[in-house]
Amino acid sequence: MPEFVVPAHTTAILTAYPEFASVKRDYKLQRYFGVFDPVMDPTNEKLYPFLEKLYLEMSSLFPDQYLHIGGDENTGKDWENTPHIKAFMKARGMKSTGELQTYFNQRLLPIIRKCGKTMMDGTKYFNQGFLRKL
């Protein structure tokens, strides 16, 4: 099963496309294992067409029924420390970055379905209100 991890573990994407980052900083590839703070900005509407294009292309390369989005190991720190993301969360009644992760997953699900795939996720947030809202 292919795994293309979002919204964390994306420094390769954020290095090439810093406009999709939650925090504006200079990004460099992380060449060692670990959990890092850099994460995509789920409030950026331009992010979702980019992800759709990425997942459509990757889906054509991998015939598997399932596509794993990772979704785990997001520290939430960049989301917690970014004023426009905090305002987004507050406006939607979100009390935790876990709820924002669920929002992101909900936005990603139709993209993955459009690719003809079943989305898999590595987080506990996949089920926290996620399926009830579909």
Order of alpha helices (4+ residues) and beta strands (2+ residues): beta-alpha-alpha-beta-alpha-alpha-alpha-beta
